[in-house]
Amino acid sequence: MGEAAENLNYDCNYNMFLAKIMLSNLPTNEDRQKAVKWMKKLTNCNRSIEEMKLRNDFMYYLVVNIQQGQLQAPFTENPPPSALPSIAHLLPGGTADMEDTEESRQPTMKPMLYENSPDGGAFLAAQPVPRCGAFCYLAVVAKDPKSSH
């Protein structure tokens, strides 16, 4: 499996870390127990690259649910005993809408940033985006006092 598996495991472990530290966002003990059961199930889903990608998709949506403080389907129920590929349809949007391309995994910037940039966002588009962490851009622009705008 090599480097691809290593990257997928890294992403899963990072999301697992986020889920664990935000678990207290869930209001009830029952919701926290369901989330933990899902985390345990997802931890064991690593038999193939495809299963690992699917596992990471489930982990992402679980983290989003925990962050928002409310579980939504499929996490409102305990995880089924079946394998992840057979429950892929439970993900938001199903599997048909999920295109796994490098571009689809990149964070997107707000179009407003591009619209308000003097260069139309060319500088921002050329900047590296970190796998983990944050991307911050600060610009200070002085307005020409002789300008009519």
Phi, psi and omega per residue, in radians:
M1 nan -0.675 2.955
G2 1.189 -2.466 -3.028
E3 -1.123 -0.642 3.136
A4 -1.056 -0.790 3.127
A5 -1.128 -0.684 3.120
E6 -1.078 -0.763 3.121
N7 -1.148 -0.722 3.122
L8 -1.133 -0.711 3.108
N9 -1.155 -0.671 3.095
Y10 -1.044 -0.846 3.140
D11 -1.063 -0.746 3.136
C12 -1.107 -0.803 -3.134
N13 -1.100 -0.662 3.119
Y14 -1.134 -0.802 3.106
N15 -1.144 -0.620 3.090
M16 -1.089 -0.745 3.094
F17 -1.048 -0.831 3.126
L18 -1.052 -0.777 -3.131
A19 -1.058 -0.745 -3.110
K20 -1.146 -0.728 -3.084
I21 -1.336 -0.344 3.131
M22 -1.749 0.035 -3.075
L23 -0.921 -0.554 -3.134
S24 -1.202 -0.177 3.057
N25 -1.164 -0.440 -3.140
L26 -1.320 2.292 -2.983
P27 -1.264 -0.495 -3.068
T28 -2.035 2.676 3.086
N29 -1.099 -0.623 3.124
E30 -1.068 -0.758 3.108
D31 -1.132 -0.712 3.122
R32 -1.106 -0.695 3.119
Q33 -1.133 -0.704 3.103
K34 -1.116 -0.741 3.131
A35 -1.076 -0.738 3.125
V36 -1.126 -0.694 3.103
K37 -1.090 -0.712 3.093
W38 -1.130 -0.715 3.129
M39 -1.091 -0.725 3.123
K40 -1.114 -0.748 3.122
K41 -1.071 -0.817 -3.071
L42 -1.174 -0.517 3.107
T43 -1.036 -0.574 -3.085
N44 -1.601 0.110 -3.115
C45 -1.710 1.463 -3.079
N46 -2.582 0.550 -3.080
R47 -1.406 -0.361 3.118
S48 -2.618 2.868 3.112
I49 -1.055 -0.742 -3.136
E50 -1.083 -0.744 3.129
E51 -1.157 -0.638 3.128
M52 -1.166 -0.663 3.091
K53 -1.122 -0.758 3.117
L54 -1.129 -0.732 3.085
R55 -0.996 -0.763 -3.127
N56 -1.157 -0.598 3.072
D57 -1.124 -0.791 3.095
F58 -1.070 -0.755 3.140
M59 -1.068 -0.735 3.141
Y60 -1.026 -0.857 -3.123
Y61 -1.183 -0.565 3.072
L62 -1.139 -0.767 3.118
V63 -1.073 -0.747 3.121
V64 -1.057 -0.775 3.115
N65 -1.060 -0.825 -3.120
I66 -1.112 -0.733 3.141
Q67 -1.067 -0.669 -3.137
Q68 -1.379 -0.183 3.087
G69 1.386 0.315 3.138
Q70 -2.665 2.188 3.097
L71 -1.371 2.415 3.045
Q72 -2.139 2.887 -3.128
A73 -0.954 2.429 0.146
P74 -1.576 0.032 -3.007
F75 -1.364 -0.091 3.089
T76 -1.283 -0.275 3.086
E77 -2.001 2.783 3.037
N78 -1.116 2.645 -3.134
P79 -1.120 2.421 3.108
P80 -1.241 2.736 -3.126
P81 -1.265 -0.237 -3.094
S82 -1.237 2.857 -3.115
A83 -1.216 2.709 -3.116
L84 -0.978 -0.788 -3.124
P85 -0.982 -0.552 -3.124
S86 -1.398 -0.178 3.101
I87 -2.016 0.251 -3.124
A88 -1.024 -0.508 -3.134
H89 -1.128 -0.253 3.140
L90 -1.318 -0.325 3.139
L91 -1.176 2.588 3.074
P92 -0.986 2.230 -3.118
G93 1.496 -0.093 -3.132
G94 1.146 -2.938 -3.119
T95 -1.598 -0.281 -3.093
A96 -1.191 -0.588 -3.084
D97 -1.502 -0.094 -3.023
M98 -1.666 1.751 3.074
E99 -1.668 2.201 -3.105
D100 -1.769 1.507 3.085
T101 -2.136 2.795 3.119
E102 -1.014 -0.687 -3.128
E103 -1.127 -0.690 -3.102
S104 -1.242 -0.336 3.124
R105 -1.583 -0.123 3.139
Q106 -1.414 2.454 3.069
P107 -1.111 2.605 3.132
T108 -1.861 2.516 3.114
M109 -1.672 2.662 -3.138
K110 -1.159 2.334 3.119
P111 -0.994 -0.479 3.137
M112 -1.017 -0.626 3.096
L113 -1.036 -0.772 -3.127
Y114 -1.219 -0.720 -3.112
E115 -1.098 -0.637 -3.074
N116 -1.593 -0.077 3.115
S117 -1.390 2.398 3.140
P118 -1.047 -0.505 -3.127
D119 -1.731 0.241 3.128
G120 1.235 0.295 3.107
G121 1.626 0.115 -3.107
A122 -1.065 -0.733 3.138
F123 -1.101 -0.810 -3.120
L124 -1.104 -0.705 -3.110
A125 -1.115 -0.471 -3.104
A126 -1.500 -0.109 -3.093
Q127 -1.443 2.542 3.102
P128 -1.229 2.532 3.090
V129 -1.920 2.143 -3.085
P130 -1.223 2.601 3.066
R131 -1.155 -0.699 3.122
C132 -2.249 2.645 3.109
G133 1.805 -2.662 -3.047
A134 -2.281 2.733 3.062
F135 -2.006 2.139 -3.100
C136 -2.192 2.386 3.116
Y137 -2.322 2.202 3.136
L138 -2.203 2.299 3.105
A139 -2.286 2.382 3.056
V140 -2.042 2.143 -3.084
V141 -2.178 2.253 3.081
A142 -1.622 2.347 3.127
K143 -1.496 2.309 3.121
D144 -1.210 2.079 -3.081
P145 -1.108 -0.375 3.137
K146 -1.448 -0.194 -3.122
S147 -1.254 2.535 -3.120
S148 -1.445 -0.173 -3.115
H149 -1.455 nan nan
